[in-house]
Amino acid sequence: MRRSPWATLAVLALAQFIVVLDVTIVNVALPDIQADLNFSADSLQWVINAYTLLFGGFLLLGGRMADLLGPRRVFIGGLVLFGVASMVAGLANSSEFLIGARAVQGLGGALLSPAALAILTVTFAHGRERNIAMGVWGGLAGLGGTLGVVAGGLLVDSLSWKWIFFVNVPIVVVLIALIPVFVRDTRHNENRGRTFDTAGAVLSTAGLLAVVYGVVRSEPKGWGSGEVMFFLIAGVALLAAFVFVEARSKAPLVPLRLFRSRALSVSSGALALNGAGFLSMFFLTAIYLQQVRGDSALEAGVHFLPMGGAAIVAAVLASQLVQRLGTRTVQLSGAALSVVGLLLLSQADATGSYTTQLLPGLVIFGFGILGVGVPAQITAVSEVEHHEAGAASGVVNAMYQVGGALGLAIVTTLSITRTTEAIAAGVPQQQALVEGFQRGLLVAAGFAIANAVLTLASPQLQPDAEQIAEAAVAA
């Protein structure tokens, strides 16, 4: 049966849309989730981090499974896992239950996202049609992130926070029904005999979870407590074991030789810092808008829209500017804009207007975050062999998620510590929340400054349109 490649693209893009949607849709529901399930201030971030860490930690394994088992089979499996976990998350009646469901959601996303991209690359031939398809793919993914906050606000205000998860279920059911009709099965016989390297994925994810948990527990327990030290040491040991396993594996998830490339190493660090700044800003600002300024969930979502619009425009502009100005110049400019945006946001108080205190910072940050992301992704694959471009891009995409989770843990811990100190000193609770918000954004700005410094070590490239398209395909 002949299948329209554009119908295939529609199915794949809708799946990617809900994966990206679930990163942002949750943010505006956090205050309601916290109140309903009795989350503590330090544990609330796990609603984000459980999803992000599992998604980033198993992203490379998902790509490997698609290679070995066939992308359509893994795509369906990831969708089923994502849909079931979404249903369970909506039914959750405790914080532990919800965190567990979010972790499984992240695992489902880590399976279906690389499988969908693998299907897309074999559906469209190299050239103009694939470039158009990748543009649609990237645009819809960005749209998912932007609309997620508004959709989340509508669902929370009109129904309840549970519906930000329930909404995925009918979409997944429809997608699974459409796959046999519009998505053909493909296998890569040349990959037979390769291994999954599950040990690598488990060790890296467990190590990151332990480190992040140790950082989070430092706020109530103190950095010198036995519990905190245990998890930090265990995390480092697990990550060391991951490096040991990868160095000796015949088919590693992360070929360590890739890091001999300065371009890849710098891009990995840049995207990790980018993720740290973005997730931290989103988390803190969503809480601030609702708990300090008194916004409804929908109002908070609408207030994020200008940032999303700026990010979409920035993605288009950055792709054009790297051809004229070079990747390092655009990336450095993006990092500088991120710093400015975060510093402006950190000046917001409890009584100032949205237009003067928040809007400028959100728009500038929106331009900055994609000003870093686009050139860093292009640079990441510039020095690796063509057949390893996918692996290199998988590494930096995973680093973005992992950096975001670790950065969020650090920022949230320091923010809560400042709020707690202010309350203990007799500061009213609302003002104490503002002081915690301000400190958290200053730390996030520190990540952006580190990004700017790191970018100075990045090579200056002036890719043509074809190289930009190839980088997008690898991403």
BELLIN-V745242 format. One record per residue. N is the residue number from 1. OMEGA is omega in whole degrees, -180 to 180 (* if undefined). Layout:
# BELLIN-V745242
n:N omega:OMEGA
n:N omega:OMEGA
This chain:
# BELLIN-V745242
n:1 omega:-180
n:2 omega:-180
n:3 omega:177
n:4 omega:179
n:5 omega:-179
n:6 omega:173
n:7 omega:175
n:8 omega:179
n:9 omega:-179
n:10 omega:179
n:11 omega:-178
n:12 omega:-178
n:13 omega:178
n:14 omega:177
n:15 omega:178
n:16 omega:179
n:17 omega:-177
n:18 omega:176
n:19 omega:178
n:20 omega:179
n:21 omega:-175
n:22 omega:173
n:23 omega:-173
n:24 omega:-174
n:25 omega:-176
n:26 omega:-171
n:27 omega:-177
n:28 omega:178
n:29 omega:-173
n:30 omega:179
n:31 omega:178
n:32 omega:178
n:33 omega:-180
n:34 omega:-179
n:35 omega:-175
n:36 omega:-175
n:37 omega:175
n:38 omega:173
n:39 omega:170
n:40 omega:-178
n:41 omega:-177
n:42 omega:-178
n:43 omega:-176
n:44 omega:-178
n:45 omega:-180
n:46 omega:173
n:47 omega:175
n:48 omega:-170
n:49 omega:178
n:50 omega:178
n:51 omega:-174
n:52 omega:-178
n:53 omega:179
n:54 omega:177
n:55 omega:-180
n:56 omega:-176
n:57 omega:-176
n:58 omega:-178
n:59 omega:-179
n:60 omega:176
n:61 omega:177
n:62 omega:177
n:63 omega:178
n:64 omega:179
n:65 omega:177
n:66 omega:178
n:67 omega:-171
n:68 omega:-175
n:69 omega:-175
n:70 omega:-174
n:71 omega:-178
n:72 omega:180
n:73 omega:180
n:74 omega:177
n:75 omega:179
n:76 omega:180
n:77 omega:178
n:78 omega:178
n:79 omega:179
n:80 omega:-180
n:81 omega:180
n:82 omega:-178
n:83 omega:179
n:84 omega:179
n:85 omega:177
n:86 omega:178
n:87 omega:-180
n:88 omega:179
n:89 omega:178
n:90 omega:180
n:91 omega:-174
n:92 omega:178
n:93 omega:176
n:94 omega:-179
n:95 omega:-179
n:96 omega:-179
n:97 omega:-179
n:98 omega:179
n:99 omega:178
n:100 omega:179
n:101 omega:178
n:102 omega:177
n:103 omega:179
n:104 omega:174
n:105 omega:179
n:106 omega:177
n:107 omega:177
n:108 omega:178
n:109 omega:179
n:110 omega:177
n:111 omega:-171
n:112 omega:-175
n:113 omega:178
n:114 omega:178
n:115 omega:178
n:116 omega:180
n:117 omega:177
n:118 omega:178
n:119 omega:-179
n:120 omega:-175
n:121 omega:177
n:122 omega:179
n:123 omega:-178
n:124 omega:179
n:125 omega:179
n:126 omega:179
n:127 omega:-171
n:128 omega:-177
n:129 omega:179
n:130 omega:179
n:131 omega:177
n:132 omega:180
n:133 omega:179
n:134 omega:176
n:135 omega:176
n:136 omega:180
n:137 omega:-179
n:138 omega:180
n:139 omega:179
n:140 omega:176
n:141 omega:177
n:142 omega:178
n:143 omega:178
n:144 omega:178
n:145 omega:-178
n:146 omega:-178
n:147 omega:-177
n:148 omega:-177
n:149 omega:178
n:150 omega:178
n:151 omega:178
n:152 omega:179
n:153 omega:178
n:154 omega:-178
n:155 omega:-179
n:156 omega:-176
n:157 omega:-176
n:158 omega:-178
n:159 omega:175
n:160 omega:-180
n:161 omega:-178
n:162 omega:-176
n:163 omega:173
n:164 omega:175
n:165 omega:-179
n:166 omega:-176
n:167 omega:180
n:168 omega:-170
n:169 omega:179
n:170 omega:178
n:171 omega:179
n:172 omega:180
n:173 omega:179
n:174 omega:-179
n:175 omega:-180
n:176 omega:178
n:177 omega:-177
n:178 omega:-174
n:179 omega:-180
n:180 omega:-177
n:181 omega:-169
n:182 omega:-176
n:183 omega:-179
n:184 omega:180
n:185 omega:178
n:186 omega:177
n:187 omega:177
n:188 omega:-176
n:189 omega:-177
n:190 omega:-179
n:191 omega:178
n:192 omega:-179
n:193 omega:176
n:194 omega:-178
n:195 omega:-180
n:196 omega:-173
n:197 omega:178
n:198 omega:-180
n:199 omega:179
n:200 omega:-180
n:201 omega:-178
n:202 omega:-179
n:203 omega:-178
n:204 omega:-178
n:205 omega:178
n:206 omega:179
n:207 omega:179
n:208 omega:178
n:209 omega:-180
n:210 omega:180
n:211 omega:-180
n:212 omega:179
n:213 omega:178
n:214 omega:178
n:215 omega:-179
n:216 omega:-177
n:217 omega:179
n:218 omega:-179
n:219 omega:179
n:220 omega:-173
n:221 omega:-174
n:222 omega:-175
n:223 omega:-177
n:224 omega:-178
n:225 omega:180
n:226 omega:-179
n:227 omega:-179
n:228 omega:-179
n:229 omega:180
n:230 omega:-176
n:231 omega:178
n:232 omega:180
n:233 omega:179
n:234 omega:179
n:235 omega:179
n:236 omega:179
n:237 omega:179
n:238 omega:178
n:239 omega:176
n:240 omega:177
n:241 omega:177
n:242 omega:179
n:243 omega:180
n:244 omega:-179
n:245 omega:-178
n:246 omega:-179
n:247 omega:-176
n:248 omega:-180
n:249 omega:177
n:250 omega:178
n:251 omega:-175
n:252 omega:173
n:253 omega:-179
n:254 omega:177
n:255 omega:-174
n:256 omega:180
n:257 omega:179
n:258 omega:-176
n:259 omega:169
n:260 omega:178
n:261 omega:177
n:262 omega:-179
n:263 omega:-179
n:264 omega:-178
n:265 omega:-180
n:266 omega:180
n:267 omega:178
n:268 omega:178
n:269 omega:-179
n:270 omega:-178
n:271 omega:175
n:272 omega:178
n:273 omega:177
n:274 omega:178
n:275 omega:179
n:276 omega:180
n:277 omega:-176
n:278 omega:-177
n:279 omega:180
n:280 omega:180
n:281 omega:-177
n:282 omega:-178
n:283 omega:-176
n:284 omega:-177
n:285 omega:177
n:286 omega:177
n:287 omega:-179
n:288 omega:-178
n:289 omega:-175
n:290 omega:-175
n:291 omega:179
n:292 omega:-177
n:293 omega:177
n:294 omega:176
n:295 omega:166
n:296 omega:179
n:297 omega:180
n:298 omega:178
n:299 omega:178
n:300 omega:179
n:301 omega:179
n:302 omega:-180
n:303 omega:177
n:304 omega:-174
n:305 omega:179
n:306 omega:177
n:307 omega:178
n:308 omega:177
n:309 omega:178
n:310 omega:-180
n:311 omega:179
n:312 omega:177
n:313 omega:-179
n:314 omega:179
n:315 omega:179
n:316 omega:-178
n:317 omega:-178
n:318 omega:179
n:319 omega:179
n:320 omega:-175
n:321 omega:-180
n:322 omega:178
n:323 omega:-177
n:324 omega:-172
n:325 omega:-177
n:326 omega:-175
n:327 omega:-176
n:328 omega:-180
n:329 omega:-179
n:330 omega:-179
n:331 omega:179
n:332 omega:178
n:333 omega:178
n:334 omega:178
n:335 omega:179
n:336 omega:177
n:337 omega:178
n:338 omega:178
n:339 omega:-178
n:340 omega:-179
n:341 omega:-179
n:342 omega:178
n:343 omega:176
n:344 omega:179
n:345 omega:-177
n:346 omega:179
n:347 omega:-178
n:348 omega:177
n:349 omega:-174
n:350 omega:-171
n:351 omega:-177
n:352 omega:-178
n:353 omega:177
n:354 omega:-174
n:355 omega:-176
n:356 omega:-173
n:357 omega:-175
n:358 omega:-174
n:359 omega:-179
n:360 omega:-179
n:361 omega:-180
n:362 omega:-179
n:363 omega:180
n:364 omega:178
n:365 omega:178
n:366 omega:176
n:367 omega:-176
n:368 omega:-172
n:369 omega:177
n:370 omega:174
n:371 omega:173
n:372 omega:-171
n:373 omega:-176
n:374 omega:-180
n:375 omega:179
n:376 omega:179
n:377 omega:178
n:378 omega:-179
n:379 omega:-175
n:380 omega:-175
n:381 omega:-171
n:382 omega:-174
n:383 omega:-179
n:384 omega:177
n:385 omega:-176
n:386 omega:-177
n:387 omega:178
n:388 omega:-179
n:389 omega:179
n:390 omega:179
n:391 omega:179
n:392 omega:180
n:393 omega:176
n:394 omega:179
n:395 omega:-176
n:396 omega:176
n:397 omega:176
n:398 omega:179
n:399 omega:177
n:400 omega:-180
n:401 omega:-178
n:402 omega:177
n:403 omega:178
n:404 omega:-179
n:405 omega:-179
n:406 omega:178
n:407 omega:178
n:408 omega:179
n:409 omega:-179
n:410 omega:-177
n:411 omega:-179
n:412 omega:179
n:413 omega:-180
n:414 omega:178
n:415 omega:180
n:416 omega:178
n:417 omega:179
n:418 omega:178
n:419 omega:-180
n:420 omega:179
n:421 omega:-179
n:422 omega:179
n:423 omega:179
n:424 omega:179
n:425 omega:177
n:426 omega:178
n:427 omega:177
n:428 omega:-172
n:429 omega:-179
n:430 omega:179
n:431 omega:178
n:432 omega:177
n:433 omega:178
n:434 omega:-179
n:435 omega:175
n:436 omega:178
n:437 omega:-178
n:438 omega:179
n:439 omega:-179
n:440 omega:-180
n:441 omega:175
n:442 omega:176
n:443 omega:177
n:444 omega:176
n:445 omega:175
n:446 omega:175
n:447 omega:-180
n:448 omega:176
n:449 omega:177
n:450 omega:178
n:451 omega:179
n:452 omega:179
n:453 omega:-180
n:454 omega:-178
n:455 omega:179
n:456 omega:179
n:457 omega:-178
n:458 omega:177
n:459 omega:178
n:460 omega:-179
n:461 omega:173
n:462 omega:-175
n:463 omega:173
n:464 omega:-176
n:465 omega:-179
n:466 omega:179
n:467 omega:178
n:468 omega:179
n:469 omega:179
n:470 omega:177
n:471 omega:179
n:472 omega:178
n:473 omega:179
n:474 omega:-179
n:475 omega:*
